Amino acid sequence: MKKSKNFTKKQAFSKKEKVLLRYFARYVWWKDREDIILHEPYRVIANAMRYANAKEEYIELFGFRKKNLKKALQKAQAGWFDKKNWIFWHTMLFGLHTKIPELPKRGFLCK
C-alpha cells in the first residue's frame, strides 16, 4: 500500500501536530474531516489561526511548529484570513518590522 505524499513526507507533521490537525479540523466543518486533514492541512491550520478565540486554543495553536504556522500564511488563499488575523499572525511569526504582504484576493476582484 502506497502512503500519501501529501500528509506524511512533504509536510512532515509531528505526531502532536497530527493530533492538533484532527482537533482543529472542526473549523473547516463544511468539508470531510479526513479529506481536509489529508489534502489541505494548511487550510485547517489557517482556519484555526483565524477562528480560535479562547486562551486554551491559542496555547494549542502554538503546539504547531513555527514553520507550519508560517507555511499556513504563505499558502493562504482568499477568504482564509481576515485583515485583523492576517496582520496579527504576520507580526507574531515574522516580527514587528516585517513587511506584511497584501491579503490574498479572489481573482475576479483583483485589478
Secondary structure, DSSP 8 states (H G I E B T S, - for coil): ----TIIIIIS---HHHHHHHHHHGGGGTTS-HHHHHHH-HHHHHHHHHHH--SHHHHHHHTTS-HHHHHHHHHT--TTSS-HHHHHHHHHHHH-TT---------GGG--
